[in-house]
Amino acid sequence: MPRPNSEKAVDLAASGSEGTPIGKLKFEAALAELEEIVRNMEGGRLPLEESLAAYRRGSDLLKHCQQQLSDAERQIQILEDGSLRAFEADTGEVR
């Protein structure tokens, strides 16, 4: 028996940026879509097939967000004694 909110959840998932290629999404848009997928899955509002598709999309979105954060960390520079130095993300120290 279908859950009462399943149609609404399916509509929400379909109306997002689900059709947008993940590589073209900005970090904020990818994170917002990932959060929506998590809410729908946690609420049990998606049918099984759509849950599996949402899980795959969410996994890809997570990888995309992690990559964008990693790229941003590499670009961060710190001003130290009047000169810019690259920030070492692993240790939190400057190089």
LINNOR-V25986 format. One record per residue. RES is the residue in three letters. PSI is psi as a letter, one per 20 degrees, with the letter a starting at -180 (* if undefined). BURIAL is b if it has 24 or more other C-alpha atoms within 12 Angstrom, else e. D_FIRST is the distance of its C-alpha to the first C-alpha in Angstrom with 2 decimals. Layout:
# LINNOR-V25986
res=RES psi=PSI burial=BURIAL d_first=D_FIRST
res=RES psi=PSI burial=BURIAL d_first=D_FIRST
This chain:
# LINNOR-V25986
res=MET psi=p burial=e d_first=0.00
res=PRO psi=q burial=e d_first=3.83
res=ARG psi=q burial=e d_first=6.52
res=PRO psi=h burial=e d_first=9.15
res=ASN psi=j burial=e d_first=11.83
res=SER psi=h burial=e d_first=10.66
res=GLU psi=g burial=e d_first=12.60
res=LYS psi=g burial=e d_first=15.54
res=ALA psi=g burial=b d_first=15.75
res=VAL psi=g burial=b d_first=15.77
res=ASP psi=g burial=e d_first=18.47
res=LEU psi=g burial=e d_first=20.41
res=ALA psi=g burial=b d_first=20.52
res=ALA psi=h burial=e d_first=21.64
res=SER psi=i burial=e d_first=24.21
res=GLY psi=b burial=e d_first=25.98
res=SER psi=k burial=b d_first=28.61
res=GLU psi=h burial=b d_first=26.22
res=GLY psi=i burial=e d_first=28.26
res=THR psi=p burial=e d_first=31.53
res=PRO psi=p burial=e d_first=33.25
res=ILE psi=h burial=b d_first=33.26
res=GLY psi=i burial=e d_first=37.02
res=LYS psi=i burial=e d_first=37.65
res=LEU psi=p burial=b d_first=35.75
res=LYS psi=r burial=e d_first=37.93
res=PHE psi=g burial=b d_first=37.25
res=GLU psi=g burial=e d_first=35.94
res=ALA psi=g burial=e d_first=33.48
res=ALA psi=g burial=b d_first=32.22
res=LEU psi=g burial=b d_first=31.87
res=ALA psi=g burial=e d_first=30.02
res=GLU psi=g burial=b d_first=27.50
res=LEU psi=g burial=b d_first=27.16
res=GLU psi=h burial=b d_first=26.62
res=GLU psi=g burial=b d_first=23.85
res=ILE psi=g burial=b d_first=22.09
res=VAL psi=g burial=b d_first=22.56
res=ARG psi=g burial=e d_first=21.20
res=ASN psi=g burial=b d_first=17.98
res=MET psi=g burial=b d_first=17.60
res=GLU psi=h burial=e d_first=18.66
res=GLY psi=i burial=e d_first=16.24
res=GLY psi=k burial=e d_first=13.27
res=ARG psi=j burial=b d_first=12.41
res=LEU psi=q burial=b d_first=12.57
res=PRO psi=r burial=b d_first=10.55
res=LEU psi=g burial=e d_first=12.56
res=GLU psi=g burial=e d_first=15.03
res=GLU psi=h burial=b d_first=15.80
res=SER psi=g burial=b d_first=16.29
res=LEU psi=g burial=e d_first=18.77
res=ALA psi=g burial=e d_first=20.51
res=ALA psi=h burial=b d_first=20.74
res=TYR psi=g burial=b d_first=22.21
res=ARG psi=g burial=e d_first=24.78
res=ARG psi=g burial=b d_first=25.69
res=GLY psi=g burial=b d_first=26.00
res=SER psi=g burial=e d_first=28.21
res=ASP psi=h burial=b d_first=30.40
res=LEU psi=g burial=b d_first=30.64
res=LEU psi=g burial=b d_first=31.70
res=LYS psi=g burial=e d_first=34.40
res=HIS psi=g burial=b d_first=35.57
res=CYS psi=g burial=b d_first=35.92
res=GLN psi=g burial=e d_first=37.74
res=GLN psi=g burial=e d_first=40.08
res=GLN psi=h burial=e d_first=40.89
res=LEU psi=g burial=e d_first=41.68
res=SER psi=g burial=e d_first=43.82
res=ASP psi=g burial=e d_first=45.67
res=ALA psi=g burial=e d_first=46.28
res=GLU psi=h burial=e d_first=47.69
res=ARG psi=h burial=e d_first=50.15
res=GLN psi=i burial=e d_first=51.36
res=ILE psi=p burial=e d_first=52.06
res=GLN psi=q burial=e d_first=55.74
res=ILE psi=p burial=e d_first=57.60
res=LEU psi=o burial=e d_first=60.93
res=GLU psi=o burial=e d_first=63.30
res=ASP psi=l burial=e d_first=66.99
res=GLY psi=i burial=e d_first=66.94
res=SER psi=q burial=e d_first=65.33
res=LEU psi=p burial=e d_first=61.78
res=ARG psi=q burial=e d_first=60.38
res=ALA psi=q burial=e d_first=57.08
res=PHE psi=p burial=e d_first=54.61
res=GLU psi=o burial=e d_first=53.67
res=ALA psi=h burial=e d_first=49.97
res=ASP psi=h burial=e d_first=49.99
res=THR psi=i burial=e d_first=52.81
res=GLY psi=j burial=e d_first=52.80
res=GLU psi=r burial=e d_first=56.45
res=VAL psi=q burial=e d_first=58.30
res=ARG psi=* burial=e d_first=59.97
